[in-house]
Amino acid sequence: MKRGNFPFSVDYCWTRIMTSLQSIVDSPTRVFWLLQTAGWTGFAGLHFLGGVGAGRPWTYIYASLTTAALGIAISYGLRLVYGRLWHLPLRRLVPAAALALLSAAAAYGILYADIMHASCIECVRPASVLGYVWYVAAMFYVLLSWSGLYAGIKLLREFRQQADDVVKARMMAHEAQLKMLRYQLNPHFLFNTLNSLSTLTLEGRGAAASDMIDNLSDFLRYSLDSDPVQRVALARELESVQQYLDIEQLRFSDRLTVRISVDPNAVDALVPSMILQPLAENAIKHAVAKRAHGGTIEIDVSCDYRTLDIRLRDNGPSDLPAEPRNTESIGIGLANTRERLRVLYGECAQFTIEPVLPQGMQAHLRLPLETAHDLR
């Protein structure tokens, strides 16, 4: 029989054990009773061994078990009281918890003395209230240790919960920020596309208008359906940019030339969705739309074993100084691109806008080379 088909294989058993342990750890009530049972069982064992060492008979185990059961009941009562007091201000919590602890220790000490008297012929019941002081003090120490452990575990769980809440809040803010940045499509693009569709329709160019509608539909579906937090394959991102540029090419006709060159080793690389569209839009706005003869947009993608290089160049005017300018001063689309890269990659990504010779501008992205296989 194959190992994978055997219902009680080592992997199967290990998975069930770890799942069971995780379910226990994730439940505060289960953790409490697990530790409660283990702790008081250990107390009963030490109590019994101490009595046997002092010459008590083996039947002394009943006294030990009764004492442990009483400890479970009293400490559970303390847990209920501490739960009620837990969220009080510290100046009220401490005296109230101390009073509850002293009351529990007094009850436990008195009952413990009676249990010892009933289970041991040599044990004499205390003759006065002062005679119970030792029993109460001993049980106070036991319950104080229990209370310290209980408070420590409860504080630790609360700190962990607060840390998890902070992480979740940051992730939600992170995702919201990315969505806000990603969905800031330039409305002028939509207006220009609709105007172009109207012109094509009036000119009787139904096939061209249909192609533009198809490209616009696919482009908008991709931009709205893809998750801005997740990365997509470079091939899919380039396809979306090509759809965007096809729309613009119908609008500008022969005034726009597009060239795309991609290293075959880079097509499976992961990039943020809609990361190239603002770069292409910026090139259309500054290098093509303002020039009577239009312009050329080139996208060149290469990679090595750890870095993905994406360069989007145009042959428009080089209106930036020789030193790359902070992209936040260039436009909201490019500033958003830079901010998205900062949120997703931190210092591991680079984004620059710089002039190229003999004329034109280049948007240069350097990203960590990641594939879907790397993230599994």
SELO-433000 format. One record per residue (C-alpha): residue in three letters; x, y, z. Coordinates in nm, 2 decimals, always signed. Last residue first. Example, Ala and Ser with C-alpha at 12.3 -4.5 7.8 and 13.67 -1.06 7.14 Angstrom:
<recs>
    aa     east    north       up
   SER    +1.37    -0.11    +0.71
   ALA    +1.23    -0.45    +0.78
</recs>
This chain:
<recs>
    aa     east    north       up
   ARG    +0.53    +2.94    -0.24
   LEU    +0.67    +3.29    -0.30
   ASP    +0.97    +3.19    -0.51
   HIS    +0.75    +2.98    -0.75
   ALA    +0.53    +3.28    -0.82
   THR    +0.84    +3.46    -0.94
   GLU    +1.05    +3.73    -0.78
   LEU    +1.33    +3.95    -0.91
   PRO    +1.37    +4.24    -0.67
   LEU    +1.27    +4.56    -0.85
   ARG    +1.47    +4.82    -1.05
   LEU    +1.24    +5.06    -1.23
   HIS    +1.37    +5.33    -1.47
   ALA    +1.15    +5.60    -1.63
   GLN    +1.35    +5.75    -1.92
   MET    +1.31    +6.09    -2.08
   GLY    +1.39    +6.21    -2.43
   GLN    +1.67    +6.35    -2.64
   PRO    +2.01    +6.26    -2.77
   LEU    +2.05    +6.12    -2.51
   VAL    +1.84    +6.03    -2.21
   PRO    +1.69    +6.24    -1.94
   GLU    +1.61    +6.09    -1.60
   ILE    +1.31    +5.96    -1.39
   THR    +1.41    +5.72    -1.12
   PHE    +1.25    +5.43    -0.93
   GLN    +1.45    +5.20    -0.71
   ALA    +1.31    +4.90    -0.51
   CYS    +1.46    +4.71    -0.21
   GLU    +1.43    +5.02    +0.02
   GLY    +1.07    +4.94    +0.11
   TYR    +0.93    +4.69    -0.14
   LEU    +0.55    +4.71    -0.13
   VAL    +0.50    +5.05    +0.05
   ARG    +0.80    +5.21    -0.12
   LEU    +0.69    +5.08    -0.46
   ARG    +0.34    +5.21    -0.41
   GLU    +0.48    +5.55    -0.31
   ARG    +0.70    +5.58    -0.63
   THR    +0.41    +5.49    -0.85
   ASN    +0.19    +5.74    -0.67
   ALA    +0.45    +6.01    -0.73
   LEU    +0.46    +5.91    -1.10
   GLY    +0.08    +5.94    -1.13
   ILE    +0.06    +6.26    -0.92
   GLY    +0.31    +6.45    -1.13
   ILE    +0.67    +6.55    -1.16
   SER    +0.75    +6.71    -0.82
   GLU    +0.69    +6.38    -0.64
   THR    +0.94    +6.21    -0.87
   ASN    +1.23    +6.38    -0.70
   ARG    +1.45    +6.50    -0.98
   PRO    +1.72    +6.30    -1.14
   GLU    +2.04    +6.51    -1.19
   ALA    +2.09    +6.62    -1.55
   PRO    +1.80    +6.86    -1.52
   LEU    +1.45    +6.76    -1.64
   ASP    +1.29    +6.89    -1.96
   SER    +1.43    +6.64    -2.20
   PRO    +1.18    +6.69    -2.48
   GLY    +1.01    +6.38    -2.62
   ASN    +1.19    +6.07    -2.74
   ASP    +1.03    +5.83    -2.49
   ARG    +1.18    +5.56    -2.27
   LEU    +1.03    +5.30    -2.04
   ARG    +1.30    +5.10    -1.87
   ILE    +1.23    +4.79    -1.65
   ASP    +1.51    +4.61    -1.48
   LEU    +1.43    +4.30    -1.27
   THR    +1.70    +4.21    -1.02
   ARG    +1.81    +3.88    -0.85
   TYR    +1.95    +3.64    -1.11
   ASP    +1.97    +3.90    -1.38
   CYS    +1.68    +4.08    -1.56
   SER    +1.59    +4.27    -1.87
   VAL    +1.28    +4.47    -1.98
   ASP    +1.28    +4.75    -2.24
   ILE    +0.97    +4.95    -2.31
   GLU    +1.00    +5.21    -2.59
   ILE    +0.77    +5.50    -2.66
   THR    +0.81    +5.70    -2.98
   GLY    +0.68    +6.04    -3.06
   GLY    +0.41    +6.26    -3.22
   HIS    +0.49    +6.48    -3.52
   ALA    +0.30    +6.78    -3.38
   ARG    +0.44    +6.73    -3.04
   LYS    +0.24    +6.80    -2.72
   ALA    +0.05    +6.47    -2.72
   VAL    +0.35    +6.25    -2.78
   ALA    +0.63    +6.31    -2.54
   HIS    +0.47    +6.48    -2.24
   LYS    +0.12    +6.33    -2.22
   ILE    +0.20    +6.00    -2.38
   ALA    +0.51    +5.96    -2.18
   ASN    +0.32    +6.02    -1.85
   GLU    +0.05    +5.78    -1.96
   ALA    +0.32    +5.51    -2.02
   LEU    +0.47    +5.57    -1.68
   PRO    +0.12    +5.57    -1.52
   GLN    +0.04    +5.24    -1.69
   LEU    +0.36    +5.06    -1.58
   ILE    +0.26    +4.98    -1.22
   MET    -0.09    +4.86    -1.30
   SER    -0.04    +4.54    -1.10
   PRO    +0.28    +4.52    -0.89
   VAL    +0.54    +4.31    -1.06
   LEU    +0.61    +3.93    -1.05
   ALA    +0.87    +3.78    -1.30
   ASP    +0.73    +3.52    -1.53
   VAL    +0.82    +3.72    -1.85
   ALA    +1.17    +3.80    -1.72
   ASN    +1.37    +3.51    -1.87
   PRO    +1.23    +3.58    -2.21
   ASP    +1.40    +3.93    -2.19
   VAL    +1.14    +4.18    -2.31
   SER    +1.15    +4.44    -2.59
   ILE    +0.85    +4.66    -2.66
   ARG    +0.84    +4.93    -2.93
   VAL    +0.55    +5.17    -2.97
   THR    +0.52    +5.44    -3.23
   LEU    +0.26    +5.72    -3.19
   ARG    +0.19    +6.00    -3.45
   ASP    +0.08    +5.73    -3.69
   SER    -0.27    +5.71    -3.53
   PHE    -0.29    +5.93    -3.23
   ARG    -0.63    +5.81    -3.10
   LEU    -0.60    +5.45    -3.23
   GLN    -0.24    +5.45    -3.09
   GLU    -0.38    +5.56    -2.75
   ILE    -0.61    +5.26    -2.73
   ASP    -0.33    +5.03    -2.85
   LEU    -0.11    +5.19    -2.58
   TYR    -0.36    +5.09    -2.31
   GLN    -0.40    +4.74    -2.45
   GLN    -0.02    +4.71    -2.46
   VAL    +0.00    +4.82    -2.10
   SER    -0.24    +4.55    -2.00
   GLU    -0.04    +4.29    -2.20
   LEU    +0.27    +4.41    -2.03
   GLU    +0.12    +4.36    -1.69
   ARG    +0.01    +4.01    -1.79
   ALA    +0.36    +3.92    -1.91
   LEU    +0.51    +4.07    -1.60
   ALA    +0.32    +3.82    -1.39
   VAL    +0.11    +3.98    -1.12
   ARG    +0.18    +4.10    -0.77
   GLN    -0.08    +4.11    -0.50
   VAL    -0.16    +4.42    -0.29
   PRO    -0.32    +4.60    -0.59
   ASP    -0.56    +4.31    -0.64
   SER    -0.67    +4.28    -1.00
   ASP    -1.03    +4.32    -1.09
   LEU    -1.05    +4.70    -1.14
   SER    -0.74    +4.75    -1.36
   TYR    -0.78    +4.43    -1.55
   ARG    -1.15    +4.50    -1.62
   LEU    -1.06    +4.85    -1.73
   PHE    -0.80    +4.73    -1.97
   ASP    -1.01    +4.46    -2.12
   SER    -1.31    +4.70    -2.17
   LEU    -1.08    +4.97    -2.32
   ASN    -0.92    +4.72    -2.56
   ASP    -1.26    +4.59    -2.67
   ILE    -1.40    +4.94    -2.71
   MET    -1.10    +5.05    -2.91
   ASP    -1.13    +4.75    -3.14
   SER    -1.50    +4.82    -3.19
   ALA    -1.42    +5.19    -3.27
   ALA    -1.15    +5.08    -3.53
   ALA    -1.40    +4.84    -3.69
   GLY    -1.68    +5.10    -3.69
   ARG    -1.48    +5.37    -3.88
   GLY    -1.78    +5.56    -4.00
   GLU    -1.62    +5.90    -3.94
   LEU    -1.89    +5.98    -3.68
   THR    -1.82    +5.65    -3.50
   LEU    -1.44    +5.71    -3.50
   THR    -1.50    +6.06    -3.36
   SER    -1.73    +5.94    -3.08
   LEU    -1.48    +5.67    -2.99
   SER    -1.20    +5.93    -2.98
   ASN    -1.41    +6.14    -2.75
   LEU    -1.47    +5.84    -2.53
   THR    -1.09    +5.77    -2.52
   ASN    -1.01    +6.13    -2.45
   PHE    -1.26    +6.14    -2.16
   LEU    -1.13    +5.81    -2.02
   PHE    -0.77    +5.93    -2.04
   HIS    -0.86    +6.26    -1.89
   PRO    -1.00    +6.08    -1.58
   ASN    -0.64    +5.99    -1.49
   LEU    -0.66    +5.66    -1.30
   GLN    -0.62    +5.70    -0.92
   TYR    -0.72    +5.34    -0.85
   ARG    -0.37    +5.22    -0.77
   LEU    -0.29    +5.49    -0.51
   MET    -0.62    +5.44    -0.32
   LYS    -0.59    +5.06    -0.35
   LEU    -0.23    +5.07    -0.22
   GLN    -0.33    +5.29    +0.07
   ALA    -0.62    +5.06    +0.16
   GLU    -0.40    +4.76    +0.15
   HIS    -0.14    +4.92    +0.38
   ALA    -0.41    +5.05    +0.61
   MET    -0.55    +4.69    +0.63
   MET    -0.20    +4.55    +0.68
   ARG    -0.12    +4.80    +0.95
   ALA    -0.45    +4.73    +1.13
   LYS    -0.38    +4.36    +1.11
   VAL    -0.03    +4.41    +1.25
   VAL    -0.16    +4.63    +1.53
   ASP    -0.43    +4.38    +1.61
   ASP    -0.18    +4.10    +1.62
   ALA    +0.04    +4.30    +1.86
   GLN    -0.26    +4.37    +2.08
   GLN    -0.35    +4.01    +2.08
   ARG    +0.00    +3.91    +2.18
   PHE    +0.00    +4.17    +2.46
   GLU    -0.34    +4.04    +2.58
   ARG    -0.21    +3.68    +2.57
   LEU    +0.10    +3.78    +2.77
   LEU    -0.11    +3.97    +3.02
   LYS    -0.33    +3.67    +3.07
   ILE    -0.03    +3.44    +3.11
   GLY    +0.13    +3.67    +3.37
   ALA    -0.19    +3.72    +3.56
   TYR    -0.25    +3.34    +3.59
   LEU    +0.11    +3.27    +3.69
   GLY    +0.10    +3.54    +3.95
   SER    -0.24    +3.42    +4.08
   TRP    -0.11    +3.06    +4.11
   SER    +0.19    +3.17    +4.30
   LEU    -0.03    +3.38    +4.53
   LEU    -0.26    +3.08    +4.57
   VAL    +0.02    +2.86    +4.69
   TYR    +0.17    +3.13    +4.92
   PHE    -0.18    +3.20    +5.06
   MET    -0.22    +2.83    +5.11
   ALA    +0.09    +2.82    +5.33
   ALA    -0.01    +3.13    +5.52
   VAL    -0.37    +2.99    +5.58
   TYR    -0.23    +2.67    +5.71
   TRP    +0.02    +2.84    +5.94
   VAL    -0.24    +3.08    +6.07
   TYR    -0.49    +2.80    +6.16
   GLY    -0.35    +2.76    +6.51
   LEU    -0.40    +3.13    +6.57
   VAL    -0.78    +3.07    +6.54
   SER    -0.76    +2.82    +6.82
   ALA    -0.72    +2.44    +6.90
   PRO    -0.58    +2.35    +6.56
   ARG    -0.70    +2.00    +6.46
   VAL    -0.44    +1.73    +6.54
   CYS    -0.28    +1.52    +6.28
   GLU    -0.15    +1.18    +6.41
   ILE    -0.47    +1.01    +6.30
   CYS    -0.44    +1.14    +5.95
   SER    -0.71    +1.18    +5.69
   ALA    -0.98    +1.38    +5.89
   HIS    -0.72    +1.61    +6.05
   MET    -0.55    +1.68    +5.72
   ILE    -0.88    +1.76    +5.55
   ASP    -0.98    +1.99    +5.84
   ALA    -0.65    +2.18    +5.81
   TYR    -0.70    +2.21    +5.43
   LEU    -1.05    +2.35    +5.48
   ILE    -0.92    +2.62    +5.71
   GLY    -0.63    +2.70    +5.48
   TYR    -0.85    +2.71    +5.16
   ALA    -1.10    +2.94    +5.32
   ALA    -0.83    +3.18    +5.45
   ALA    -0.64    +3.16    +5.12
   ALA    -0.96    +3.24    +4.92
   SER    -1.03    +3.54    +5.14
   LEU    -0.67    +3.67    +5.12
   LEU    -0.68    +3.64    +4.74
   ALA    -1.01    +3.82    +4.71
   LEU    -0.89    +4.10    +4.93
   ALA    -0.56    +4.12    +4.73
   ALA    -0.76    +4.14    +4.40
   ALA    -0.98    +4.42    +4.54
   PRO    -0.67    +4.61    +4.67
   VAL    -0.48    +4.58    +4.34
   LEU    -0.77    +4.64    +4.10
   ARG    -0.89    +4.97    +4.25
   ARG    -0.57    +5.17    +4.22
   LEU    -0.50    +4.98    +3.89
   PRO    -0.81    +5.10    +3.72
   LEU    -1.07    +4.82    +3.67
   HIS    -1.04    +4.60    +3.36
   TRP    -0.94    +4.28    +3.54
   LEU    -1.18    +4.29    +3.83
   ARG    -1.46    +4.07    +3.69
   GLY    -1.21    +3.83    +3.54
   TYR    -1.01    +3.83    +3.86
   VAL    -1.33    +3.71    +4.04
   LEU    -1.40    +3.44    +3.79
   ARG    -1.03    +3.32    +3.81
   LEU    -1.05    +3.33    +4.19
   GLY    -1.34    +3.09    +4.18
   TYR    -1.14    +2.86    +3.95
   SER    -0.86    +2.89    +4.21
   ILE    -1.10    +2.77    +4.48
   ALA    -1.23    +2.48    +4.28
   ILE    -0.90    +2.36    +4.15
   GLY    -0.74    +2.39    +4.50
   LEU    -1.03    +2.18    +4.65
   ALA    -0.95    +1.92    +4.39
   ALA    -0.58    +1.93    +4.48
   THR    -0.66    +1.90    +4.86
   THR    -0.89    +1.60    +4.79
   LEU    -0.63    +1.44    +4.57
   SER    -0.37    +1.48    +4.84
   ALA    -0.60    +1.36    +5.12
   TYR    -0.69    +1.05    +4.91
   ILE    -0.32    +0.99    +4.85
   TYR    -0.27    +0.95    +5.22
   THR    -0.40    +0.60    +5.18
   TRP    -0.04    +0.51    +5.11
   PRO    +0.03    +0.56    +5.48
   ARG    +0.21    +0.87    +5.61
   GLY    +0.57    +0.83    +5.72
   ALA    +0.71    +1.18    +5.65
   GLY    +0.83    +1.07    +5.31
   VAL    +0.48    +0.94    +5.23
   GLY    +0.34    +1.28    +5.32
   GLY    +0.60    +1.47    +5.10
   LEU    +0.53    +1.23    +4.81
   PHE    +0.16    +1.29    +4.84
   HIS    +0.19    +1.67    +4.85
   LEU    +0.43    +1.66    +4.55
   GLY    +0.19    +1.45    +4.35
   ALA    -0.11    +1.66    +4.45
   PHE    +0.07    +1.98    +4.35
   GLY    +0.16    +1.82    +4.01
   THR    -0.20    +1.73    +3.95
   TRP    -0.28    +2.09    +4.05
   GLY    -0.05    +2.23    +3.79
   ALA    -0.15    +1.99    +3.51
   THR    -0.52    +2.03    +3.56
   GLN    -0.50    +2.41    +3.58
   LEU    -0.26    +2.43    +3.29
   LEU    -0.49    +2.23    +3.06
   TRP    -0.80    +2.40    +3.21
   PHE    -0.66    +2.75    +3.13
   VAL    -0.54    +2.66    +2.79
   ARG    -0.88    +2.52    +2.70
   THR    -1.05    +2.83    +2.81
   PRO    -0.81    +3.06    +2.63
   SER    -0.87    +2.87    +2.30
   ASP    -0.60    +2.93    +2.03
   VAL    -0.35    +2.70    +2.22
   ILE    -0.60    +2.41    +2.22
   SER    -0.69    +2.45    +1.85
   GLN    -0.31    +2.46    +1.77
   LEU    -0.25    +2.15    +1.97
   SER    -0.52    +1.96    +1.79
   THR    -0.39    +2.08    +1.45
   MET    -0.04    +1.98    +1.54
   ILE    -0.15    +1.63    +1.65
   ARG    -0.37    +1.59    +1.33
   THR    -0.08    +1.69    +1.11
   TRP    +0.16    +1.46    +1.29
   CYS    -0.08    +1.17    +1.25
   TYR    -0.13    +1.23    +0.88
   ASP    +0.24    +1.28    +0.82
   VAL    +0.33    +0.96    +1.00
   SER    +0.07    +0.77    +0.81
   PHE    -0.26    +0.66    +0.96
   PRO    -0.49    +0.68    +0.66
   PHE    -0.24    +0.49    +0.43
   ASN    -0.29    +0.63    +0.08
   GLY    +0.02    +0.85    +0.09
   ARG    +0.24    +0.56    +0.20
   LYS    +0.13    +0.35    -0.09
   MET    +0.00    +0.00    +0.00
</recs>
